[in-house]
Amino acid sequence: MARRNSLVRLLANAAVLIAASLPLSGRNFSAEKTIESGVEVVRLADAKNSIQVTIVPSIGNRAIEMTVHGRNILYIPDGGLAALLQNPGLNGVPFLAPWANRLDATGFWAGGKRYELNAQLGNFEKDNHGLPIHGLLTASKYWEVVDVASDSKSAHVTSRLEFWKYPELMAQWPFAQRYEMTYRLADGALQVTASVTNLSTEPIPLVIGFHPYYRIPDKPRDEWTLSAPGRQQVLTDERLIPTGELKQADLPNPVPLRGRLLDTGFTDLERDAHGNAHFLIASGSERIEIVFGPKYPVAVLWEPPSTAAHPHEFICVEPMTAVTDGMNLQHDGKYNSLQTVAPGTTWSESFSIRPEGI
């Protein structure tokens, strides 16, 4: 009997060792909180596809890395997280809310009422024309992680920002609301889901978006192409504020990025049977596919100059719920596609990032 028990223990131990060495489905994904450079970060990992995503909740809940076999397909400046803590800027995957891109002048219309921003609060940026840009939350420290988990199919982190709790936010955008964001790594792709819950008694205009910075590692941007499904281009004035007019998009598809400058909005996106719009950044066999869900009707493409002094080796493919300054354009009768969030309801939509061949 003793010999039999010893044999059983040996076999059990061998099974444990074998299981630990195999890429079983339950061991493929992981999600963990850790501390780096003195701040909390969350790391999601997919061992099978050698993908790791790093999110920093205290810098606007921003994803700053999506590495594939150790190569980051998201642009961040040299210096990594330590540098971002000193000067967050825009990089990685910033969230633009409660408004994305620019506002015309110093305020906005909502529900037939004019609201003025208070520049003295110092909690929003201005562009080179002095226009408010990119909302209030790109580097917000108010995100709280509420769920970090992994299973045999995915790894995810969900964070929440209770906008209504912060007087300096409500002073600029007086609509009580809650934001939630989930990063989910599954099937070789990162899905980013944003939700807005209206806690107020009137509809909230929905003009949010993301400003992701993509790169194909170790290859200059002049060797990349972009396939984009926009059929209508948004016309703007010299300040990049839409005029309310559209024209047929005239970019080739795919478009070579060599020597090209873009800061352009597109709508009427071609969609698949599920309502999704597909974008593709490619260089040879290395590709990054970006997919917008149905409730992102607008894409902004940004390719700034890249010089030796300012090497901007990236392109931004930005999912937007509305054209730039959509609230004011609607009030002026120049835009009829503005989404709103009704009182007591939640709006939610996703976009995804899928690397291939990297």
C-alpha positions in Angstrom: 0.0 0.0 0.0 2.8 2.4 0.9 4.5 1.7 -2.5 1.2 2.4 -4.3 0.7 5.7 -2.4 4.3 6.7 -3.3 3.6 5.9 -7.0 0.4 7.9 -6.9 2.2 10.9 -5.4 5.0 10.7 -8.0 2.5 10.5 -10.9 0.5 13.5 -9.4 3.7 15.6 -9.1 4.7 14.7 -12.6 1.3 15.8 -13.8 1.7 19.1 -12.0 5.1 19.7 -13.6 3.9 18.8 -17.1 0.8 21.1 -16.7 3.0 24.0 -15.5 5.2 23.7 -18.7 2.3 23.6 -21.2 0.6 26.7 -22.7 -2.8 25.5 -21.4 -5.8 27.8 -22.1 -6.2 28.6 -18.4 -2.6 29.8 -18.2 -2.3 31.8 -21.4 -3.8 35.1 -20.1 -2.9 37.1 -17.1 -3.9 40.5 -15.5 -2.1 42.1 -12.6 -1.6 45.4 -10.8 1.9 46.4 -10.1 3.9 49.5 -9.2 6.3 51.1 -11.6 8.1 54.5 -11.2 6.1 54.9 -8.0 2.7 54.7 -9.7 0.2 51.9 -10.1 0.0 50.2 -13.5 -2.1 47.3 -14.8 -0.6 44.8 -17.2 -2.6 42.5 -19.4 -0.7 39.6 -21.1 -1.5 37.0 -23.8 1.4 34.5 -23.6 0.3 32.6 -26.7 0.5 35.7 -29.0 3.3 37.3 -27.0 1.2 40.5 -26.4 1.4 42.7 -23.3 -0.6 45.8 -22.6 0.3 48.4 -20.0 -2.3 50.8 -18.6 -1.6 53.7 -16.3 -4.9 54.6 -14.4 -3.5 57.8 -12.9 -2.6 59.3 -16.4 -6.0 59.4 -17.8 -6.4 55.6 -17.7 -4.1 55.6 -20.7 -2.6 52.5 -22.4 1.0 53.4 -23.0 2.3 50.1 -24.4 1.0 47.3 -26.5 4.1 45.2 -27.1 4.1 42.3 -29.6 7.2 40.1 -29.1 8.6 42.9 -27.1 8.0 45.6 -29.7 5.6 48.5 -28.9 3.1 49.4 -31.5 1.9 52.4 -29.6 4.0 55.6 -29.7 5.3 57.2 -26.5 8.2 59.6 -26.2 11.6 58.5 -25.1 11.9 58.0 -21.4 8.9 55.8 -20.9 6.6 56.1 -17.9 9.1 58.2 -15.9 9.0 60.9 -18.6 5.2 60.7 -19.0 4.8 61.4 -15.3 6.6 64.6 -15.7 5.0 65.6 -19.0 2.0 63.4 -20.0 1.3 65.2 -23.3 -0.6 63.0 -25.8 0.6 59.5 -26.7 -0.4 55.9 -26.3 -4.2 55.7 -26.2 -5.6 59.0 -24.7 -9.3 59.3 -23.9 -10.8 62.6 -25.1 -13.8 63.7 -22.9 -16.2 65.3 -22.3 -15.4 66.7 -25.7 -13.0 65.5 -28.3 -10.8 67.7 -30.5 -11.7 71.4 -30.7 -14.5 73.7 -29.5 -15.2 76.9 -31.5 -14.4 79.8 -29.2 -14.8 79.4 -25.4 -18.0 77.4 -24.9 -20.7 75.2 -26.3 -24.4 74.8 -26.8 -26.4 71.9 -25.3 -30.2 71.6 -25.1 -30.7 75.1 -26.4 -28.5 76.6 -23.7 -25.1 78.2 -24.0 -22.3 77.2 -21.6 -19.1 79.1 -21.2 -15.8 77.4 -20.2 -13.8 79.0 -17.3 -10.2 79.3 -18.5 -9.1 80.5 -15.0 -9.6 76.9 -13.7 -6.7 75.9 -15.9 -7.9 72.3 -16.5 -8.1 72.3 -20.3 -5.5 72.8 -23.0 -5.7 75.3 -25.9 -4.5 74.8 -29.5 -2.3 77.2 -31.4 -5.5 79.3 -32.3 -6.4 79.5 -28.6 -9.3 77.0 -28.9 -10.2 74.6 -26.1 -9.0 71.1 -27.2 -9.3 67.5 -26.1 -11.5 67.9 -23.1 -10.6 67.6 -19.4 -9.5 64.0 -18.9 -6.5 63.1 -21.0 -4.2 62.9 -18.0 -6.9 62.7 -15.2 -5.9 61.1 -11.9 -9.5 60.4 -10.9 -9.8 57.0 -12.5 -10.4 54.1 -10.1 -9.7 50.5 -11.0 -12.8 48.4 -10.2 -12.0 45.0 -11.7 -8.8 43.2 -12.9 -9.2 39.6 -13.9 -8.2 36.9 -16.4 -9.6 33.5 -17.5 -8.9 31.0 -20.2 -10.1 33.3 -22.9 -9.1 36.9 -22.0 -7.6 39.4 -19.6 -9.2 42.7 -18.7 -9.2 45.7 -16.5 -12.2 48.0 -15.9 -11.8 51.5 -14.4 -14.4 54.1 -13.5 -14.4 57.9 -13.2 -17.2 59.5 -11.2 -17.3 62.8 -13.1 -20.0 64.3 -10.9 -17.8 64.2 -7.8 -15.3 66.8 -8.9 -16.4 70.5 -8.9 -13.7 71.6 -11.2 -15.0 69.2 -13.9 -18.7 70.0 -13.3 -17.9 73.7 -13.6 -16.8 73.2 -17.2 -19.3 70.5 -18.2 -22.3 70.7 -15.8 -23.8 67.2 -16.6 -23.6 64.6 -13.9 -22.2 61.4 -15.4 -20.0 58.3 -14.9 -17.4 57.0 -17.3 -16.2 53.4 -17.4 -13.5 52.0 -19.6 -12.5 48.4 -20.1 -9.4 47.2 -21.8 -9.8 43.5 -22.8 -7.1 41.4 -24.4 -8.4 38.4 -26.3 -8.0 36.5 -29.6 -4.8 38.4 -30.4 -6.5 41.9 -30.2 -7.0 44.6 -27.6 -10.6 45.9 -27.3 -11.2 49.3 -25.7 -14.8 49.9 -24.5 -16.0 53.2 -23.2 -19.3 53.7 -21.4 -21.1 56.9 -20.4 -23.9 56.8 -17.8 -26.1 59.9 -17.6 -26.8 60.7 -13.9 -28.4 64.0 -14.7 -32.0 65.0 -15.5 -31.4 66.2 -19.1 -29.8 64.6 -22.2 -26.0 64.8 -22.4 -24.4 65.6 -25.8 -22.0 62.9 -26.8 -18.8 64.2 -28.4 -16.1 61.9 -27.0 -13.4 59.9 -28.7 -9.9 58.4 -28.5 -6.6 59.7 -29.9 -4.5 56.5 -30.4 -0.9 56.8 -31.6 0.1 53.9 -33.8 3.5 52.8 -35.1 5.1 49.9 -36.9 8.2 49.3 -34.9 11.6 49.7 -36.5 10.2 50.9 -39.8 10.1 54.5 -40.9 6.6 56.0 -41.5 7.6 56.6 -45.1 7.3 52.9 -45.7 3.8 52.5 -44.3 0.4 52.6 -46.0 -3.0 53.3 -44.5 -6.3 51.8 -45.7 -9.2 53.9 -44.5 -12.9 53.4 -45.2 -14.1 57.1 -45.1 -16.2 58.1 -48.0 -16.9 61.7 -47.0 -14.3 64.2 -45.9 -15.2 66.9 -43.3 -14.4 70.3 -44.6 -12.9 72.8 -42.1 -11.8 76.4 -41.9 -8.2 77.5 -41.2 -8.7 76.7 -37.5 -9.7 73.1 -38.3 -13.3 73.8 -37.2 -15.8 72.1 -39.5 -17.8 74.3 -41.7 -20.7 71.9 -41.9 -19.9 70.9 -45.5 -18.7 67.5 -46.7 -17.0 66.4 -49.9 -16.3 63.1 -51.4 -13.0 61.7 -50.0 -10.2 61.8 -52.6 -7.5 59.8 -50.8 -6.2 56.7 -52.6 -7.0 53.5 -50.8 -4.5 52.4 -49.5 -2.7 55.7 -49.2 1.1 55.8 -49.0 2.1 57.9 -45.9 5.4 59.0 -47.4 5.6 62.8 -47.4 1.9 63.2 -46.5 0.4 65.4 -43.9 -3.1 64.7 -42.5 -5.3 66.4 -39.9 -8.6 65.4 -41.5 -12.0 64.1 -40.4 -14.0 61.5 -42.4 -17.5 60.2 -42.1 -19.8 57.9 -44.0 -17.5 55.0 -43.1 -17.8 51.8 -45.1 -18.9 49.1 -42.7 -19.1 45.3 -42.6 -22.2 43.2 -42.0 -21.9 43.9 -38.2 -21.6 47.7 -38.7 -17.9 47.8 -38.0 -15.4 50.0 -39.9 -12.0 48.6 -40.7 -8.7 50.5 -40.9 -5.3 49.0 -41.7 -1.8 50.4 -41.2 0.7 48.2 -43.1 4.4 47.8 -44.1 5.1 44.6 -45.9 3.7 41.7 -43.9 3.5 43.8 -40.7 0.1 45.2 -40.1 -2.1 46.9 -37.5 -5.9 46.5 -38.0 -8.1 49.0 -36.2 -11.8 48.4 -36.0 -14.5 51.0 -35.0 -17.8 49.9 -33.6 -21.1 51.2 -35.2 -21.5 54.1 -32.7 -18.2 55.7 -33.9 -19.4 57.4 -37.1 -16.4 59.7 -37.5 -12.6 59.1 -37.9 -10.0 61.7 -37.6 -6.6 60.9 -39.3 -3.6 62.8 -38.0 -0.1 62.5 -39.6 2.0 65.4 -38.5 5.4 66.4 -40.0 8.3 64.2 -38.9 11.8 65.7 -38.8 15.1 64.9 -37.3 14.4 67.4 -34.5 10.8 66.2 -34.0 10.6 62.5 -35.2 6.9 61.9 -35.3 7.0 58.3 -36.5 3.3 57.6 -35.9 -0.1 58.0 -37.3 -3.3 58.6 -35.3 -6.5 56.9 -36.3 -9.1 58.4 -34.0 -12.6 57.0 -33.3 -15.1 59.8 -32.7 -18.7 59.9 -31.7 -19.2 63.2 -33.7 -17.4 65.6 -35.9 -15.3 68.2 -34.2 -17.4 70.9 -32.5 -20.5 68.9 -33.2 -22.5 70.5 -30.4 -22.1 74.0 -31.8 -22.6 72.8 -35.4 -25.9 71.2 -34.4 -27.1 74.4 -32.8 -26.2 76.3 -36.0 -28.2 73.8 -38.1 -25.1 72.4 -39.8 -24.9 68.9 -38.3 -27.8 66.5 -37.6 -26.0 63.4 -36.4 -25.2 64.4 -32.8 -25.6 61.5 -30.4 -27.0 62.1 -26.9 -27.2 60.0 -23.7 -30.7 60.2 -22.2 -31.2 60.6 -18.4 -30.7 57.3 -16.5 -29.2 55.5 -19.5 -25.8 54.3 -20.5 -24.1 54.6 -23.9 -21.3 52.2 -24.7 -19.1 51.4 -27.7 -15.7 49.8 -28.5 -12.8 49.9 -30.9 -10.1 47.3 -31.3 -6.5 47.0 -32.2 -5.1 43.8 -33.8 -1.4 43.5 -34.7 -0.5 40.9 -37.4 3.0 39.8 -38.4 4.8 42.0 -35.9 
